Amino acid sequence: MEMVKLLSSEIISSKILDNEKVGMNTILEKYNNGLEFIKHEIILPDVTDSELIRRYNKINPIVQEEEEYYFLKRYNLSALRNQSYLWNQSTDKRALVDLTGAKVIDEFSCYHTCGYYGIFRPSIEEVLCQFPDDALEEANAFFMYESPETAEDLHKQWDIVEAHCQRSRVRALSLRK
């Protein structure tokens, strides 16, 4: 029995998504058994370690628990890149945040990779690398206010889910000092 082998892989279309830093390729794969598959691939921006740390030292994630908002403990570089900052928010929360007088600098779509569509695992790095350039200087915090929670939510963004990503909405904030 002959092994199935990929013969060719060709990008047949590319587009920029609603976050202008994120692109999506549509790829046609052809195999030696005559089958052809179309798949989607999300291209997220890269950020160097030093730039990620610079942004993280200036722009802090905020999480909501009940009706209150919190800053989180400080994370190391590996956790910034590889860990969902929402999964342990109850144990990682640190200081209560007063949003009185907070200014919304920008709201933007943010894309998060996932190995399985039923698990939402946004990393701080994913948010900070997709931050709008014009908000980077003024913002000092961010808050995710919308994310997929139901199967219907995932169905609404199915082309993104097929590319092993999920979309959230994030607010870039300027908090009072």
Sequence and secondary structure as in RCSB ss.txt:
>XXXX:A:sequence
MEMVKLLSSEIISSKILDNEKVGMNTILEKYNNGLEFIKHEIILPDVTDSELIRRYNKINPIVQEEEEYYFLKRY
NLSALRNQSYLWNQSTDKRALVDLTGAKVIDEFSCYHTCGYYGIFRPSIEEVLCQFPDDALEEANAFFMYESPET
AEDLHKQWDIVEAHCQRSRVRALSLRK
>XXXX:A:secstr
     EEEEEEEEEEE SSTT EEEEEEEEETTS EEEEEEEE     HHHHHHHHHHSEEEEEETTEEEEE   
 HHHHHHSBTTTTHHHHEEEE   TT EEEEEEEEEEE SSTT    BHHHHHHTS GGGTTT  EEEEEE   S
HHHHHHTHHHHHTTEEEEEEEEEE   
